[in-house]
Amino acid sequence: MTTIDLITLIAWGAMCNVWGVLLWMQRRLRSDGTLVSAKIDDQVFPTGRVAVIIPARNEAAGIEACLSTVQAQDIDDLRIVVVDDRSE
């Protein structure tokens, strides 16, 4: 086996590993694009502060619904920052 054959074999192996990880991640994706967490039970325990930064430029029509959705999250120490990016 030559050096080029060995390099080709290693490259194919690495590429197969990458595809395997991507397929595994795809199986763990929810329909909204977030990963399904591996949890022991059905309870989720927040570990600390969570800050949500919402960029809002010309979002007068949709900002109320957005803020309501974020505020409805079950997080103890939730900080919401809305940044108005030079709305007209």
matplotlib code that plots the C-alpha trace (Angstrom):
import matplotlib.pyplot as plt

x = [0.0, 1.5, 1.4, -1.3, -3.5, -3.1, -4.0, -7.0, -8.2, -7.8, -9.6, -12.5, -12.7, -12.8, -15.5, -17.6, -17.3, -18.5, -21.5, -22.3, -22.3, -24.5, -27.0, -27.0, -27.7, -30.5, -32.2, -32.1, -33.6, -37.0, -39.2, -38.3, -34.6, -33.5, -31.8, -33.7, -31.9, -30.9, -32.6, -33.2, -36.8, -39.3, -38.3, -36.0, -33.8, -32.5, -28.9, -28.7, -29.5, -30.8, -30.7, -32.7, -31.7, -34.3, -33.2, -36.2, -36.1, -39.5, -41.2, -44.1, -46.6, -45.0, -43.0, -45.9, -46.4, -42.7, -42.3, -45.3, -43.8, -40.5, -42.1, -44.2, -41.0, -40.6, -37.3, -36.7, -34.1, -35.0, -33.7, -35.1, -33.3, -35.0, -32.7, -34.4, -32.2, -33.1, -36.8, -38.5]
y = [0.0, 3.3, 6.6, 8.0, 5.0, 5.3, 9.0, 8.3, 5.6, 7.9, 10.7, 8.4, 7.2, 10.8, 11.7, 8.7, 9.7, 13.2, 11.9, 9.5, 12.4, 14.5, 11.6, 11.1, 14.8, 14.8, 11.9, 14.1, 17.2, 18.4, 19.8, 23.4, 22.7, 22.4, 19.3, 16.9, 16.9, 13.7, 14.1, 11.6, 12.7, 15.1, 18.0, 20.7, 22.5, 26.0, 26.4, 30.1, 33.4, 33.6, 36.7, 37.1, 39.9, 40.8, 43.0, 45.0, 47.2, 48.3, 45.5, 47.5, 45.0, 41.9, 42.9, 42.4, 38.8, 38.2, 39.6, 37.6, 34.4, 35.1, 36.1, 33.0, 30.8, 28.9, 30.4, 31.9, 34.5, 35.7, 39.0, 40.4, 43.2, 44.7, 46.6, 49.2, 49.3, 52.8, 52.0, 54.4]
z = [0.0, -1.0, 0.9, -1.4, -0.9, 2.9, 2.8, 0.6, 3.0, 6.0, 4.2, 3.3, 6.9, 8.2, 5.7, 6.7, 10.3, 9.5, 7.6, 10.5, 13.0, 10.7, 10.2, 14.0, 14.5, 11.9, 13.7, 16.9, 15.3, 16.1, 13.4, 14.5, 14.0, 17.7, 19.0, 21.2, 24.5, 26.2, 29.6, 32.3, 33.1, 31.6, 33.8, 32.5, 35.1, 34.0, 35.1, 35.4, 33.8, 30.3, 28.2, 25.1, 22.7, 20.1, 17.3, 16.1, 13.1, 11.8, 13.9, 15.3, 13.9, 15.3, 18.4, 20.9, 19.8, 19.9, 23.5, 24.7, 23.4, 25.0, 28.3, 28.5, 28.8, 32.1, 33.1, 36.5, 35.7, 32.2, 30.9, 27.7, 25.7, 22.7, 20.4, 18.2, 15.1, 13.7, 12.9, 10.6]

ax = plt.figure().add_subplot(projection="3d")
ax.plot(x, y, z, "-o")
ax.set_aspect("equal")
plt.show()
